[in-house]
Amino acid sequence: MLIKQLSIFLENKKGRFTEVANLLGEAGVNMSAFTVSENSDFGILRLIVSDTDKALEVLREHHYAVSLTDVVCLHCPNRPGALAQAMDIITREGIFVEYMYAFSQGDSANVIIRPDNAERCLEILRANQLTLLAASDLYKL
């Protein structure tokens, strides 16, 4: 259940995120999860969408620099220590986490993880009977 994540490089200018959101919305592409990181010159918008191929097409047509990355989505209880237990497993197995972002709803949380070895991370989480979500699961939330 690897998920394709888009990474879009954005100039640090007003309205750039709005432009991306409008382009995707007009194309009928839903943004299910996202995070934005920035420095003084540019930002990186990382997002999971309902139609990766269409999003790539639309964004590239509008000259955005876009790349695809494999990520894993861990579904865990929204309670103290739940994420720590999962991270202990990942760390113990030698997986390096490049970045993460999360969102919670009620009693559960969804954590998008970008590990250095996505396939291995997936195997480890499955072997430890942790719940993983597919991209299609995210669209239903």
N, C-alpha and C positions, 0 to 999 in steps of 0.2 A: 504494500500500500504506500508506495512512494507517491508524493504529490509534487506536481510541477509548480514551481513558484516563479513569478516574473520579478525581475529586478530592473527597475527603470531609473536611469540617471537623469536627474532634474537639475537645471540651473537654480540657484538660490534667487529666484525672482517671484514676486507676488503673482498669484494666479496659476502657477505651473501645476500644482496638484489639482486645482479646479478644472483645468483644461483636460487633464488625464481622466478625471472622473466624468466629465461631460462626454468625452470621446467614447469611453467605454459604455456609458449609459445609453448614448445614442445608437451604439452598435448592438445593444441588447445584452451586454456582458455585465454580470453582477460581480461585485467585489465582495468576497466572503470573509477575507481576513487581510489585514495589511499593517504595515509599520513604516515609519519614515525616520531615517537617520540623516543627519546633515553635518557638514562642516562649513567653513566660511565661503567656499566656492560653489558647492553642489550638494545635492541631497540624493539619497537612494530610497526610492519607494519600492518596497518589497510587498507583493500581494499575490493572493490566491484568488483565482477568478473562475467563473462558471464555464467559460469557453476559452481555454488557453490559446488555441490556434487563431481564433477570431481576434482576440486581444492583441496577439503578436502582429497580425496583419494590419490592424487599424493603427497601432502605435508606430509601427515601422513606416507605414504610409505617411504618417505625420512627422517622420524623421526623429523619433525618439530612439535613443540607444537602449536596447532591451536585451536581457539575457535570461536564460532558463536555468533553474537550479532545482535539484531534487531535495525535498525536505520530508520530514516525518511529522505526523500530528498525533501526539499523545493525548488521550482522553483520560482524565483522572478526577478523583473527588476534589471538590473545592473545599479543602480543609487543611489546617496547618500540618505540615510534614509530608503530605502526599507527593508533592513534586520532589522533595528531598529524597524520598525513597527511590523514586525512578532515577534521579540523577546519580545516586549512589551506585545503582546497577550499571549505568552507562559509564561512569568514571572507573569503577572497578574493572570493567572490561577494556579499558584503554581507549575509549572513544573520546575524541576532543570535540567539544561543542563550539562552533564558530560564533553562533548567535542564536537567540530564541526570542519569541514573542508569544503572548498568551492573551486569551480572553475567557471570561467565565460567565456562566449563566446559572443562577441558582445553586444547586448542589454539585455541579460539575464544572470542570475547567478544560480548555483545549490549549495545548502548548505546541506551537510550531517550532520544531528543532531543526537546525542546520548543522548536522554532524560532519566531521571530516570524512567519514565513510558511511554513507546513508544506508547501503545494503546491509552492512554489518550491524549497524544500530537497529535496523528493523528486525533482524534475526534475534538480537539480544532481547529486545523488548517483547517480542513474541514468545521466546523461550521462557521468559519470566512472567508470562501470562498477563502482560499489561495490555490495556485496551488501546487500539490504534484506530484512527479514522482514515477513510479514503476521502479524496477531494469531494466526491458526490455527497458524502455525509455532511460536509461543511456547508454545502448549499442548502441543506434542509434545515439548518439551525436558525 
